[in-house]
Amino acid sequence: MRIAVTGTHGSGKTTLVDDFIAAYPGYEHEQEPYWALAQQGTPFADGATSADLEEQLEQSCAMILASVASPDIVYDRCPLDFIAYLEVVAAQEGFEWTPSGKLLGRIEKALASLGLVVFLPLLRPDEIDVAIELPRLRSKVDTRLKAIIRDDELGLLEGGPAILELRGTRAERLARLGKVVSG
C-alpha cells in the first residue's frame, strides 16, 4: 500500500514512519521533502516562507509521482501538508495562496496515486513535552489540515486515497495503522 503520513510539525509523523518501517521492513521509506532538498544543496530561509514551501510542495509531488511503481512505500509528508502551510504562511505574508494550473494537476495526480493518507492531528494535552518551534504556526497549520482533510474543502480527496486519522499513544497509533495495512 502507498501511504503518506501528514500533520503539522511536531505531531509525530517521523516517529510513526520510523516505527512503521521497523515493524514492516518490506516497505520503502521516502524522507520528508525538506530533507531531500537540503541534501541536494537547496538553501532555505530562516523560518517558513511561501517560496520555500512551494518548492517543498513541488518536491513532494515529484517524489510521489517518481515512485508510482512502488506498491509498498511510506512518505513522510504529502502535498496536503504543504497546501496547509502555504495557506497559513501566505496569509501572514499578506496574500491568498491557492493551487492552480499545472501544480493543481500534479497535486491531484500525486494524491490519487496514494492508497492511504494517515493524518496525525495535534492532541490536547500535547504529548510532546519539549518546546516546539513556531507554536502558533504549528497550531494554525493543524487547524487548516483538519479542515482540508475532514471536510475536503479543496475537493482533492474525493475518489482518492483513504484517510486514517490516528490518535493515541505511539504504540496505539502503530497498532491501528498495522491493522489497516494488514487488512
Stockholm file with secondary structure:
# STOCKHOLM 1.0

chainA/1-183         MRIAVTGTHGSGKTTLVDDFIAAYPGYEHEQEPYWALAQQGTPFADGATSADLEEQLEQSCAMILASVASPDIVYDRCPLDFIAYLEVVAAQEGFEWTPSGKLLGRIEKALASLGLVVFLPLLRPDEIDVAIELPRLRSKVDTRLKAIIRDDELGLLEGGPAILELRGTRAERLARLGKVVSG
#=GR chainA/1-183 SS CEEEEECSTTSSHHHHHHHHHHHCTTSEEECCHHHHHHHTTCCCCSSCCHHHHHHHHHHHHHHHHHTTTCSSEEEECCHHHHHHHHHHHHHHHTSCCCCCHHHHHHHHHHHHTCSEEEECCCCSSCSCCSCCSSHHHHHHHHHHHHHHHHHCTTSCSTTSCEEEECCSCHHHHHHHHHHHHHC
#=GC SS_cons         CEEEEECSTTSSHHHHHHHHHHHCTTSEEECCHHHHHHHTTCCCCSSCCHHHHHHHHHHHHHHHHHTTTCSSEEEECCHHHHHHHHHHHHHHHTSCCCCCHHHHHHHHHHHHTCSEEEECCCCSSCSCCSCCSSHHHHHHHHHHHHHHHHHCTTSCSTTSCEEEECCSCHHHHHHHHHHHHHC
//
